[in-house]
């Protein structure tokens, strides 16, 4: 083989290898800059990261990979949205104003401290918020029950006492509807008059 042909082959291989390394070097600089721009809004630091890769080549890329931010701006935004959604779910759960324990939307009274949570519409009998003066379901105007007065334990006790009185009245009404049976006394009854 001719030395001129051998030297031309070596020159060609060296040129191709040099072009490949130059393209790889340029691609790594551009990739580093774009990757850091997706992870940070600071353009100066992105340029500095690309400069480190440009000067140090492969060792610069290793340094950049060790020091780059863990997540992209998109990933950070999505994570913050997820956290916000979780916090909103936690905040949306109703709690009792009296004891601070979790309640349900369909509870009228807190089972723990007996604080009134909602009132019943006088017309359609659906549960309403205490502050509402008009039913959004049937448009009936509600009597003046304020949230501050109804949320106190005393108001809850008064309402339960009224319900007990109503149930006593209903029981006595049922008793009055029963037929009257005359009492019979048995001999030896100490209560006989």
C-alpha positions in Angstrom: 0.0 0.0 0.0 1.1 3.5 -0.8 2.0 5.8 2.0 0.2 8.7 0.3 -3.0 6.7 0.2 -2.5 5.6 3.8 -2.0 9.2 4.9 -5.0 10.3 2.9 -7.2 7.6 4.6 -5.8 8.7 8.0 -6.5 12.3 7.2 -10.1 11.5 6.0 -10.8 9.5 9.2 -9.3 12.2 11.4 -11.4 14.8 9.5 -14.6 12.8 9.9 -13.9 12.2 13.6 -13.1 15.9 14.1 -16.4 16.9 12.4 -18.3 14.3 14.5 -16.7 15.6 17.7 -17.4 19.3 16.7 -21.1 18.4 16.0 -21.4 16.5 19.3 -19.7 19.4 21.1 -22.1 22.0 19.5 -25.1 19.7 20.1 -24.2 19.3 23.8 -23.9 23.1 24.2 -27.3 23.7 22.6 -28.9 20.8 24.6 -27.4 22.1 27.9 -28.7 25.6 27.2 -32.2 24.4 26.2 -32.4 22.0 29.1 -31.5 24.7 31.6 -34.0 27.1 30.1 -36.7 24.5 30.6 -35.7 24.3 34.3 -35.0 28.0 35.1 -36.1 31.4 33.9 -32.7 32.9 34.4 -31.1 33.2 31.0 -27.7 34.3 32.4 -27.3 31.0 34.4 -28.4 29.0 31.3 -25.7 30.7 29.3 -23.1 30.0 32.0 -24.1 26.3 32.1 -23.7 26.2 28.3 -20.3 27.9 28.6 -19.1 25.3 31.1 -20.0 22.5 28.7 -18.4 24.5 25.8 -15.1 24.9 27.7 -14.9 21.5 29.5 -16.9 19.4 26.9 -17.7 16.0 28.4 -16.5 16.8 32.0 -18.5 20.0 31.7 -21.6 18.0 30.8 -21.1 15.8 33.8 -20.8 18.8 36.1 -23.9 20.3 34.6 -25.9 17.1 35.1 -24.8 17.0 38.7 -25.8 20.6 39.4 -28.9 21.1 37.3 -32.3 21.7 38.9 -34.2 18.5 39.5 -37.5 19.4 37.8 -38.5 21.4 34.8 -40.7 24.5 35.1 -43.6 22.5 33.7 -43.1 19.7 36.2 -42.9 22.3 39.0 -46.1 24.0 37.8 -48.0 20.7 37.6 -46.8 19.7 41.1 -48.0 23.1 42.4 -51.4 22.6 40.7 -51.7 19.1 42.3 -50.8 20.6 45.8 -53.3 23.4 45.3 -56.0 20.9 44.3 -55.3 18.8 47.4 -55.4 21.8 49.7 -58.6 22.9 48.1 -60.1 19.5 48.8 -59.1 19.7 52.4 -60.4 23.3 52.7 -63.7 22.5 51.1 -64.6 19.9 53.7 -67.1 21.6 56.1 -66.2 21.8 59.8 -68.3 22.6 62.8 -68.0 26.2 64.0 -68.5 25.1 67.6 -66.0 22.2 68.0 -64.0 22.3 64.7 -64.6 18.7 63.8 -65.5 17.6 60.3 -69.1 17.6 59.4 -71.2 16.6 56.4 -73.2 18.7 54.0 -76.5 17.0 54.9 -76.1 17.5 58.7 -78.4 19.9 60.4 -76.7 19.7 63.9 -73.2 18.7 64.9 -73.4 15.3 66.6 -70.4 16.2 68.9 -71.3 19.6 70.3 -74.9 20.0 69.1 -74.2 23.2 67.3 -76.8 24.1 64.7 -75.1 23.8 61.3 -78.0 24.4 58.9 -81.6 25.3 59.1 -84.6 23.8 57.3 -86.6 25.7 54.8 -90.1 26.5 56.0 -91.6 25.7 52.6 -89.7 22.9 50.9 -87.9 21.4 54.0 -84.4 21.4 52.3 -81.4 22.3 54.4 -80.2 25.9 54.0 -77.1 27.7 55.2 -77.8 29.7 58.4 -77.1 33.1 56.8 -79.6 32.6 53.9 -82.7 34.7 54.3 -84.4 33.1 51.2 -84.5 29.5 50.0 -82.6 29.2 46.7 -84.8 26.1 45.8 -88.3 27.4 46.3 -87.7 31.1 46.9 -89.5 31.1 50.2 -88.5 33.9 52.6 -87.0 32.5 55.8 -87.6 33.8 59.3 -84.8 35.9 60.8 -82.3 33.3 62.2 -78.8 34.8 62.3 -75.7 32.6 61.9 -74.2 34.0 65.1 -77.2 33.2 67.3 -77.9 29.8 65.7 -74.4 28.6 66.0 -74.2 29.0 69.7 -74.8 25.9 71.8 -77.6 27.7 73.8 -79.6 28.2 70.6 -79.1 24.5 69.7 -80.3 23.5 73.1 -83.3 25.8 72.8 -84.2 24.2 69.4 -83.9 20.7 70.8 -86.1 21.7 73.7 -88.7 23.0 71.3 -88.5 19.8 69.3 -89.0 17.8 72.5 -92.0 19.9 73.4 -93.4 19.3 70.0 -92.9 15.6 70.3 -94.5 15.6 73.8 -97.5 17.5 72.3 -97.7 15.0 69.5 -97.6 12.1 72.0 -100.4 13.6 74.1 -102.4 14.3 71.0 -102.1 10.6 70.1 -103.1 9.6 73.7 -106.2 11.8 73.5 -107.3 10.0 70.3 -107.2 6.6 72.1 -110.6 5.4 73.4 -111.1 5.9 77.1 -111.2 2.6 79.0 -112.6 2.6 82.6 -110.3 1.5 85.3 -111.0 -1.7 87.2 -109.8 -2.2 90.7 -108.7 -5.6 91.9 -109.2 -6.7 95.5 -106.1 -6.1 97.6 -104.9 -3.1 95.5 -103.2 -0.7 97.9 -104.0 2.2 95.6 -107.7 1.6 95.6 -109.7 4.4 96.9 
